[in-house]
Amino acid sequence: MNDFTHGGHIRRLSEAAGCNRGELVDFSANINPLGLPDWFRGLIASELSGLTHYPDPYCGELTQSAAERFGVAAEEVIAGNGSTEILYALCPALNIRRAIVPVPSYTDYRRACELSGVDVEAFVLDEAAGFAVDFDALAEWLESGGSEDCAVFLGQPNNPTGACFDPDELRTLAERFSETWFVVDEAFADFVPGLDRLASSRPANVIVLYSLTKFYAVPGLRLGLGFAASDVAKTITGRIPPWSVNGLAQAVGCRALEDSEYALRTVQAVEALRDELQASLSALPGLTVFPGTANFLLCRIDRTDLDASTLAERLLEQWIAIRVCQSFDGLDDRFFRVAVRPAHENAQLICALEQVFAVSSVANGPVLHLKKRRTPALMVQGCSSNAGKSVLAAALCRILLQDGYDVAPFKSQNMSLNSFVTRDGGEMGRAQVTQAQACRLDPDVRMNPVLLKPSSDVGSQVIIMGQPIGNMKVKEYVRYKPEAFARAKQAYDSLAAEHEVMVLEGAGSPAEVNLKRHDIVNMAMARYANAGVLLAGDIDRGGVFASFVGTMELLSEWERALVRGFVVNNFRGDASLLDEALTITTDRTGVPFAGVVHHLTDLGLPEEDSVSFKSGVLDRLPSAERVVDIAVVDVPHISNFTDLDALLGEPDVHLRVVRRVADLGSPHAVILPGSKNVVADMHFLRETGMAQALLDLATQGETEIVGICGGFQMLGRTISDPLGLESGGELAGLGLLPLATELAPEKTLIRARATHLGTGEALHGYEIHHGRTIPLGATPKICVMRSDGEPLGYEDASGLVWGSYLHGLFDADVFRRRFVDQLRKRSGQEPLGRVVMAYDLESALDRLADAVRSSLDMKSVYRMSGL
């Protein structure tokens, strides 16, 4: 919902429920479940900025558009400030003295007549017949009471029953009683597929009312039409003041009447949603659902322990609003009406009804056997990439764990060069590994069922449920996405069934309009999981409030409804300085702020991808304490750079990223990190002169050179790619170790324990690599041995050049300190001789959770998740 629809109604209900507007699911108002048409906001923006559609006092352009749409003359069309204005002008314009109103029906039929001094007779519809109109009985009423100066008011379909009548029966009746006016309200007729519209074909004494505001979700604009014989239309229009319909509404009306694609999508979607909702409601014992044809359903409670008012109060406690129908003539406190909403909201209603009905049944019979409630879920999305989504999700995982919940993380699709191998040999994104650790869970590929590892500017390796299925270019992957999403949803359902609450993470921005059509990771996944969305923006990037507003503007109506709160991330300073901006943004979007998270330094958590690495997260100025200089060569396709995280925390290590030969200098050690495209990165080293610079350092014999995985392969003499897995062909490596590597389609994915033979220290980590590396000629010395006796690394005779396939090489505290102390000793400094920094994610995660908890309104956040 939004303020253009019924913001005041939403506000009152949300205040009564004690929740934010974004958290309330409103089933009491009948608005198109698809929300506003895609063109709506752009049209409104252009009208407001340019006044391109000056208001016509008599709506000539609008009535002409309506005439063309319905195949009538423009003189037969009436425009009003909502169809209600036309309704209220009818009785005095036509000198009506008697009105017959079938009940239950829209209450303004009676009110409009009574305000004009018209006698109103209630024609009670038979509940046993589904509230269908009995035209024979109606004819008897007309004959017995007199049909002159009389009007009959009928809803097509009727509100609140949703029942339709046969238009031909009405035409026959109207021709029989030619002196009687028949007013047919087609406010909801657009929702009924294949309906024979009386607006297009009607006897002279039939007047049709038509509202655009329900179908196009714009009741706040007030726009309605009427159709009548030209002389009747002229008479009614004479009762309506000029300038009644504002220019914005006229512009929207003209555009809406042209939008056949939106109308077709709506009819198809509403029919399917309504049928599914009706089936789910009908499955509840003690509830009768009346078949409807519109975008709402009338229900009757058939139990003595529960009435509609009590049900409404209990549902409002869960931030769900329904329409109690006691105020409709002919209905009592057993009846309520629900609108047809998007699938995830309908599921939320059914879940809440199941809980209420179960509680009510305890004292009056056996407890109902109900379907399992969908696992509560919260999703973190961002206004952009690198907005802090992964860190916030990890924080929420740890907060929920601290508060006693069994919580698990999930990201349906991750694009990252930084991956991890699970115990059973599956590959997944490192961000979800950190989040799993925050939940104290073993990493599980279901937490990240789709992983994309870019191998070029236009293609990626696609990994499904931990296993690579091949390389795909963009268009090829787009075609594959429906299958990828199906696998992701299966993974989510399986994982969610085992836990009490889920924390999901999005990717990039949900407002990337070029990607939304085939989205499987942002709003589409949030809708599937029925997750409330927290939208995060990094204020350090500038323009964060414009990003919040702009993101909401580009989202579809159903997507906006999922956004429950904003989070300002990475703020430095006094948060009260933002109060005015927060208020303005909330007033503009209707979305509250869940909090302002301050800039967090030295988190000690692994980064998700290379964005932070390449933006300079390691670029620190040297200090007197950081006496050990370690340079990391930044190659274009760097991967698994989290291998450096443990070294980053050592207090005496200055870890720096080197991108140019001029910056290399003479460090104590150089690390060649992992690479997703070894062949291309080897070319890069040569083209930039970095390869020769590394060879010069090796010749000087003072710098230790270490290669990890792809970097290890580059230290060898040759790298061949006969199958073209990366760039194809064969090229020379650095030649610092007598090794040959051949890339192969089989991918090694192993969790491993090993030993560094030179120090005897234990190592632990994982392998992720294609192909195999073998020694040549004079066999180099094995320096890292896997626990099963397989060599994982080699070194030269001096021990200054070495490498290994083991990711996480420096995670073991004792070995890492031995490595750093050896660098100190070689440079003439005294070794520390003891572990001074434990690489401990547990304490880092607890610090993160404490900082984020203090910054967010956790009570609201819990409500957003459905807890």
N, C-alpha and C positions, 0 to 999 in steps of 0.2 A: 504494500500500500504506500501511497505517497500523499503529500499535502494537496496535490491537484485533485485527488479523489475525495477523500473524506477525512482530512487531517484532524478536524475538531472531534469527530466521532472517535477516531483512533486515540486521540489524546485523552479523552474522558475515560474510555475503557482501560487504557494502559494505567492511568492514575488509580482507577478502582482496583486493578489487579496488582498494583505496586510494582510495575515493571516499566522498562523503557519502551517507547513506541516501536522500535525495531524488533522487540522480542514478542510482541503480541501477534497472534495469528487470528485474523478476524474472519470468522465464518458467518457473521451476521449481515454483511453487506454484499450484494450480488454484483460483483465486478468481474470483468473478464479475467479468468485465471491466467491467460497469457500476458496480461498487463497491457501497457500502452503499445500502440504500433511503433515500429522502429523509427518512423519518420516524425513522430510527434514532437520530440524535444528539439530537433533541428528546426522544425517549422515554428515552434513557439519562440525559439531564440531569434530567428530571422524577423519575426513579426515584432518582437519587443525592441530589437535593435534598429530596425529600419522602417517600422510602420508601413509595411508593404501592402497591407490589406486594410484600407481605411473603411470603417464600418458603414454599411449601407442601411439607412433607416428601415427599409422594407425587405432587406435580405434578397435582393434580386438574383445575385449570382448563386446563392445557396439554394433558393427555390428552383432555379433552372437546373442545377446539378441534381436535385432530388427528383425533378420531373423526368430527367433523362434516365436516372437509375431505375425508376419504377414504371416508366412508360406511361406517364400521365401528362396533362397539360400543366404548364407552370402556374396558370391561374387557379389550379386545384390544390396548390400546395400552400400551407400555412407554416410560418416559422415562429417559434416562440422561445422564451427564456426557460427552456425545459418544456417537455410535453405537459407538465403540470400547469404552466401558465395558460396553455390552450384549453386544458380541461376546465380551469376556473372561469374561462371566458365563455364557455359553451352555453350554460344555462341561461344567463341573461341575454346572450345574443340571439338565441332561438326561442325565447319565451317558453321555456319548459316549465310545466307545472307539476308533473308527476315523474318520479324516477324509480325504476326497478333495478336493484343492485343485488345480483347473486352473491351470496356469502358462503364461505369466507372469500374475501377479495381485498384488493388494495383499498385502504381506509380513506384515501383522499377522494374516491368517487362519492362517498356519502358526504364528506365535509364540503366539497365543492358545491354540491346540490343544496345542502342546508344553509350555506352562506348566502345563497340566492333565493332563499325562501321556498325551496322546492320540497314537496312531500316525498320522503324516501321510504320505499317498501323493500324489506329484505326478503329476497327469494333464496331460501335455504337449499344449498346443494347437498345431495345425499352422500354422506360419508361412505356408506356401504358400496356405492357405485363409483368410488374413487373421486368424488366431487365433480363428476361429469355434469355438463349442462343438459337438462332434460327439456328439449325444445317443445315437445308436446305440452308439458306442464307450463312452460313459459307462455305458450300461446293461450292457454286457458286463463292465465293471470291477466294477460292483455285484454282478452275478451270480457272478463268479468269486471275489470276496473276502468275500462275505457282506454283507448289507445291514442287519442289525440293529445297533442301537447305533452307527450310522454317520451321518456328516453330510457333505454336499457343499456346498462354499462357491462361490458364483458372484457375480460382479459384473455389474450391469445398469445402465449399461454397465460393461464391465470397465476396471479401471485396472491397467496403463498403456495398454492397446491401444485403448480407446475402442469396442470392438466390442460390439454388443447381440445377444441371442439372441431367438428367438421364444417369448414367454411361454406360448403354447399347448403347445409342445413340452415345456416345463418342467412344466406342469400335468399333461400326459399321463404323463410320467416319474414325477412325484410320486405319482400315483394308482396306477401300476404297482408302485412300491416304497413302499408305505404305511408300512413300518416304518423307513424312512430319513428323517432330517431334511434338508431342503434350505434352506440359509441364503442368501438373495438380498440382496445389498448394493445398495440403490438410492441410494447417496450422491450419484451424479451424474445420477440419473434425471430430475430437474426440468429439466435442460438439453435433454432429448430431446423434440422436438415430437411430440405425438400418441402417446406411448408408452403401451401397455397396462400399467397399473401393477398389479403383483402385491400391493402393499400393500392394494389395494381388493378384489381378487378372487384368493383363493389357497386351495389345499387345506389341510386341517388340519395336515399335516406340513411346511408351508412357513412359514418365519419370515423376515420382511422387515426389514432394517435401513434406516434413513432418517436422513440427516444434513442438518440445516438450515444447517450452517456454510459449506459450499462455495457453495451457491446464493445465500445472503444475505451472504456475505463476512464472517462473524463467528466464525472458528474459535477466537479467543481467549476466547469466551464458553462454549465447550464445551457443545453442545446436540445431542442425537440422540434418535431415537425407534425403537422396534421394534414390529412388528405380528405377533401370533401368536394362536392359539386362546386363549380366555380362561383355561383352566386352565394352559396353557403360559406365557402371559404372567404369571400369578400366580406360577408357580414361578421364572421368571427374575427377576422383580421382587424376590422374596425373597432373591436373591443380591446385590442392589444395596442399599447402605445408604441410609437415609432422609437427606434434606437433600442428596442428591447433586447436584441441579441448583439453582444459586443463583437468587435472586429476579429478578435482572436478566435472566438467560437465560430464565427462564419468561415474563417480560413480553415479551421480544423474540420468543420462539417464538409466543406467542399472536397478536401483531401480525403476524408474518411469514406465518403460515398464512392470514391474512385478506387479504393484499395480492395480489390477483389481477392488478392493473394492472402491478406491478413484474415479476411472473412472466411475463406476456405480453410485456412489453418485452424482458425478458432472453432468452426463447426466440427471439424474432425477431432480436434483435441478434446473439446468439451464433451462430446458424445462418449468418447472412450473413458475420460476421467469420471464422468457421471455414472456410467455403467459399473465401473470398478468400485466407486464409492458406495453406490446403492447396494451392490453385492456384499460389501464389507459391513455396512450398517445392518442389512437384513440378517446377517449371521449372528447378531447380538440377541440373545434371548430376552424377551420382554420388550421388544422394539418393533413397531410396524413402520415400514417405509412406503410412502405412496409414490408410485412410479411417476416420474416427471420428465418433461421434455426440454426444460430450460437449464439454466446454470445454478439451480438450487434444488433441494429435496425437502419435502415436508415429512416429519416423523412424529409418531405418537408413542408415548411411553405407556406400556400395558402392565404396570406394576403398581402396587399400593404403597410401596416404601419409597417411591421417588417421583417427584414431579419436575416439570421443565424448569421452574425457577430455581429449585435446589440444584438441578443438574448444571444450570448456567453458572451458578455460584462456584460449584466445585471445579468446573472447567476453567473459569476465570482465574482460579488459584494456580492453574497450570498455564496461564496466559493465552487461553483460547476463548474467543467470544462466539456465542451462538445467538440466534434470534428466538426469544420466547414469544409464542404466538397467541397468548391469551388475549391480547388487545384486538385480534381479528374477530369480527362478528362470526359466530358459528363455531368457534374453537374455544377450548378451555386450557387449563394449565397442564394438560398432558401433552400438548403439542409444541414442537419447536421446529425451526427451519435452519438448514445449513446450506451455505453456498458451496459450489464446486470450486475447489482451489487446486493449485498444482499438486502433483502426485505426492511429493514429500510432505506437504502440509496436510493433505488428506490422510496420509499414513499417521501423522502426528495426532490428528483428531481421533482416528480409530483407536490408537494406542491409549489415549486419555480416556475415551469412553469405556474401553475394556476395563481399565483400572477402576473407574467410578462404578460401573455395573457390578464388578466383582466384589467391591467393598459392600455395596448395598445388598448383595445376595447372601452375605454371611449369616445375617440374622433371619433370613427368610427361605432357607433351603441350602442345598449343596453349593459349594464354591464353584464358580464356572471354570472350565478348563480353557484357558485363553492362550492365544499365540504369544510367543515370547516377544517382549518389548524390544524394539530396535535399540541397540546399544547407544547410549548418549554419546554425542560427539561434538568436538570443537575443532574448527579449522583456522589456521593462520595463513592469510594471504597477504600480498604486499602490493603497494602502488608501483613497485618496480622490482627488478632483480637486485639482490644484495641489500634488501631493506631490513634484514635481520630476522627473516621468517624462521630460519633453522634454529637460531639461538632462542627465540621466543618460544618455539615449539618445545625445545629441550627443557626450557625453564618451566613451562606449564606441565610437562611430563613429570619433572621432579617435584613440583608443588603438589600435584595430585597424588603422587606416591607418598609424600610426606603426610598428606591428609588422610591416608589410609585407603586409597583407591587402587584397584588393580587396573593399571593403565597401560596402553600400548600405543606406539607411534605408527603413522602410515603416510606414505607419499606415493601416489599411484604411478607417477612418471618422474624420473629424475634425469637431468642431463648434467653429467659431471665426469671429469677425468679422474676423479678421486674416488676409488672404490675399495671394497673390503671383501674378504672371503670368509664365509660363515663356516661353522664346524663341519657341515655336510658338503662343503665345496661349492656353495652358491655365491654369486657375486652380487653385491648391492652397494648403494651409495653410502658414503661415510657419514653423511648427516644423520641418516636414520640409525646408523650404528651408535652414534653419540646419543641420540634420543632413546634408543633401546637401553643404553647404559644408564640414562637418567631414570628409566623405569625399572632398573635392575633386572632386565630381561636379556637373554642370549639373543644376539642379532639373528633375524629370521627373514629370508628373502620375501616373505609375504608382506613385510613392512615396506618394501620398495619393489613391487613386482615388475616394473618396467624401468630399465636403466639404459640410457643412451650415452655412449662414449664417443664424442666427435673424433673422427679419424681424418677429416679434411674440412674445408670450408662449407661443403655442400653435402656431406654424408656422415653417418655415424654407425658404429657397431650397435646393434640392437640386442639387448639382453632381457629375456623374459623368464621370470621366476628363477633368476640366478644363473641361467645358462644362455650363452650366446647363440643366436639363431641366424646371424649373418650381418653383413653391412648393407645399409640402405641409404639411397639418396632421399632428399626431402619428399619429392612427390611419391616415391615408392612407399615411404613410411606413412604418409597421409592416407594412402589407400589401405595400409595395414592397420591403421589406428582403431577401427571398430573391433577387430580381433584383440588388439592390445588392451582396449578398455574392458572388453568382456573378461579377459584374464585378470585384470586389475580388480574388477568388481568381485570376482570369485575369491581372490586373495583377501579382499577386505572382509567379505562375509565370513570367511573361515576364521580370520584373526579376531574380528569383532565378537564372534560367538564365544570366544575364550576369555574375554576381558570385560570389565565393568564400564570402562569409558575409553574412548579413542581420541587421540590428538592427531589431526591431519595437518599436512603442510601443502600449500600450493606452490606454484612455480611462476617466476616472472611476475606478470601483472594480469589480472582477469580482464582488463580492458584492452588487451591487444586485439583489436578488431580484425586483424588479418588472420588470427589463429582461433578465434572464438568458435567458429563454425565446427571445428573438429576438436574442441577442447576435451581433454580427458583427465585433467589434473587440477583445475580450479573449480569453477562453479558447477560444472557437470558432476564432478565427484562430490562436491558439497551437497548438491541436491540428492544424489544417490544415498549418501550417508545420513541425510537429514541433519547436517551439521550447521550450527551457528558459525558465522564467519567473523573473525577479527581481522580488520584490514590495517596493516602496519605501514607506516611511512617513515623514512629516514630523514629527519629534519636537517641533518648535516649536509644533505645534497641540495638544499634550497628548494623553495616552492612547495613545501610539503602540504600546505592547506589547499593550494590549487590542485595538487595531485589527488587529494581526497575528493574534492568536488568534481574534478574532471573524470576521475575513475567512475564515480557514481553516475555521471551524465552519460558515459559510454556503455554502461551496463544495461541490459534488458530489465524489464520490470520484475520478472521473477528472480533475476540475479540480485537486484537491489534489495529485494525482500529478505535475502539470506544474510545480508550484512547486518550484524547486530551491534558492532562497535568499532571505533577507530582506536589505534594506538600510535602515539607519537614516539618514535624510537630515536635513541642516540642523542638526546638533548643534553646540552651543557648549560648550567646556570640555574636561575631561580624559575621554577616551573610556573609560578603565579603570573609571570610576565606573559604567559600564553593564554590566560583566561579569556580575554576578549576574542582572540582568534578561535579558540575552541567553541565559544558560544556562537559566533557567526557561522562557523562551519556546520555545527549541528542544526542551527536554524535553517541553513540553506539545504541540507541533505536529509534532515530528520533522523540522523544517526548520532547517538551519543558517543562520547569518548570514554573508553575503558581505563585510560590512564596515560601518563607520560613517563616513559622509561629513560632514565639518565644514561649518558655515555658510560660504558663499562670497560675499564682498561684491564689488560692482562688477564683475560678470562681463563686462559690455559686450556681452551677447547679446540679441537681440530676444526679447520675451516672446511666448508662444504665443497668449494670449487676454486678455480684459479683466479676468480675475480679479485678476492682480497689479496692474494699473493701478488698478482701483477699490479695491483693498485698501491703496493708499497707497505703492506702490513709488517714486513720484516725490516723495512728500511729505518734503522735506528742509528742515532749518532753514537759513536764509541764513547766509553766512559773509562774512568781510571780503574774501575773494578773489572770491566770486561776486557781482559788482557789477551784472550785467545781469539784470534781472527779467523773465522770460517766463512768462506765465500761459497754461495750457491749459484750455479750458472742457470739463468732463466732461459730455457729453450721454448720455442713457440708452442709445442704440444706437451707441455709439462703435465705429469699426472702423479697422483699419490704423493704430493708434496708434504702431506701430513707426516711423512717419515722424518721431517725436520722439527716437528713440534716439541719433542722432548729436549732437543738441543737448545731450542729457543728459550726454555725455562732455566737453563744453567746460568747462575749469576756471574760467572767469569767468562762467558762466551759472548762474543760479538758476532752474531749471525747476520750476514748481509747478502742481498740479492745483487748479482752482477749481470748487467745487460750489455755492456760494452767492454771491449778489450782495455780501453783506457782506465776503466774502474777496477780492473782485476788486481793489480798490484802484486804483492808477494805475501799472500795470506799463509797462515800456518796450515790450513787445509782447504781443499776445494772439493765440493760435492757436485757430481753430475747426477741429477735426480732422474726419476722415472719419466718415460715418454710414451705417448700413445701412438706416435709415428716416428720410429727411430730413424728410418731412412731420411725423411724430410728434415728432422732435427740435426742429423749428421751433416747434411748439406748446409744447414744454417750455420753450424759451427765453422765450417770451412769458409763459407762466403763472408762471414763477419770477421775472420781472422782469429776467432776464439780458439779454434783447433790448434793453430800454431802457437798461440800463447800458452795453452796447456802443455804442449810438447816442450816449450822452453822451460816452464816451471819444473817439469819432470827431469829435464837434463840438469838443472841446477841442484837437484837432490835435497831441497830444503822444505818443500811443500808436500804434504800427504794428499794424494788424489784418490777419491773414493767414488765409485760408480754404483748406483742402486738400480737394479732391474734394467730398464732401457739404457741408463747411463753406464751400467756394467757392460752391456753389449757394445756400446760405443768405444769402450776401452780396448776391445779386441782388434784383430787385423781385418776381418771381413764381416760384412752383414749382407746376406742374400735374401731376396724376397721373390722366389721363383713363381709363386701363385698370385703375385700382385695384391697381397693382403693390405699393404700400406701404399707404397709408391711403386713397387715392382723393381726388378733388376738386382744388381749386386754392386756394392761400393766398398771402398776401404774404410775401416774404422780408424781410430787414432793410432793403433798399432802399439799401444803401451803394454798390452798383454798378448801372449801368443794364443789367441782364442779365435774361433770361427763360429758365427751364429747363422743359423738358417731359420727363417720364420716359417711356421707351418699352421694349417687351419685349426689343429687341436689346441685348445687353450688350457694351460695348467692353472688350476684353481685349488690350492691346498693351504690349509692351516698348518703351520710347521713349528716344531721346536728344533733348535740347532745349538751348536757349540762354536764359539770362536776359538780356533785351535791355538792361536798365538798367545792368548791370555787364559784359555781354559774356561772362560765365562759362558754361562748359559744365555741363549738368545731365544726370542719367541716372536712370531709374526706370521706372515702369509705370503704365498706366491701368486702372482697374476701375470702371466706372460704367454706369448705365442712362441713356439719353436724351442730350439735346444742349442746350447752353447757347449762346444767341445774344445779341449786343448789341442794345440798343434805342435808338432816337432818336440822341441825341448819343453817338456811338460812343466807348466807353471805350478807353483806350490798351492795346494788346497788350503784355504784359510777359514772357510765356513763349511761345516759338515752337518747335514740334516741328521736327525736322530736315527733314521733308518740306514745311514751310511752313504746317502746320496750327496755328492759335492754340491754346495750352493754358492761357492765363491772361490776366487783364486786371487793370488797376489804375485808380484814380481819378487826377484831375489832380494831386493832391498827392503821389501815390506812397505814401501812408501806409496806404491800404486796397487790398489786392490779394489775388488768389487764383489757384489753378491746379488742374487735374485731375491733376497729376503726383505720384504717390506716390514717396517717396524724395527729395523736393524738397531736403532738407538733407543728403543723404548725400555730396555732392561737397564735399571738404574746403575748396577755395579759395572756392567760393560761400558756404559756411556761415560761414567766417571773415569774408568781406566783409559778410554780413548782420549778424553780431554786432558787428563794428566800427562799422557804421553806427548801430546802437543805442547804442553807447558814445559815438560822436561827437555824436549828437543830444542826449544827456543831459549833455554837457560833459566827458566822459572821453576820455582819450587812446586812439586806436585802437592795437591791438597790431601791425597791419600785416603779420602773418605767420601761417602755419598753425601752431598750437600743439598740435593733437590730430588724429592721423590716425584716421579711423573704419575700423579694421582688425580684421575678424573673425578673421583668421588667428592673430594673436598671442593674441586672447582665447580661441580654441578650444584653442590649445596650453596656455595657463595652466589652463584647465578640465580638460583631459586629465591634466595633471601632478597636479593636486589630487585628482582622482578615482582615478587610478592608485595614488597613495600611500595611499588609504583603503580600497581593495577588495583582496580576495584574488584577484588576477587569474588565478592558476593554476586556482582553482576555477571562476571565471567562464568561462574558456575551456573547461573540461570541460562546463559547463552548456550551452554553445552547440554542443557536438559537435565542436569542433576538436581 
